[in-house]
Amino acid sequence: MTPTEPRPELVIRPAGPEDALAIAGLFTAARDAAVPLMPPSVHTAEEDRAFFTARVSAAETETWVAEAGTDLLGFVLLTPTWLDHLYVRPDAQRAGVGTALVELAQALRPGGLGLWVFESNAPARALYRRHGFVEVERTDGSGNEEHAPDLRLRWP
């Protein structure tokens, strides 16, 4: 697609088990591209595939994907009280996909949401701040797998 061609409209829909591998691939690519804003992942691509295959189908989670045409641009994975994962394909960032997914999460969880974000991930922190999330806890990272300082945010 050239810059002058119109982009297909963004569509957000519930994910199904058939989306799990594409979601895992997007997650792996987004994590790899985010270094050094985020610490390197401690999991392999194979472990990511197993994780998302289980989570997308789990009864306690709800996963939504953002697409333009046939292109997967992002996803959000929610539990009843947490925004557990929100990732946007690196070449689709800063185009409104993350905003659309945060707004969906807020609409689906009007009673509030918590999330964790790495302290070093300034773009994600700014996105959440724009949507009313506030810092409620700061850690040295000893409680996460990456051992990187992180923040717990809460909305509203």
Buried (B, 14 or more C-beta within 10 A) or exposed (E): EEEEEEEEEBEBEEBEEEBBBBBBBBBBBBBEEBEEEBBEBEBEBEEBBBBBBEBBEEEEBBBBBBBBEEBBBBBBBBBEEBBBBBBBBEEBBEBBBBBBBBEBBBEEBEEEBBBBBBBBBEBBBEBBEEBEBEBEEEBEBEEBEEEBBBBBBBBE
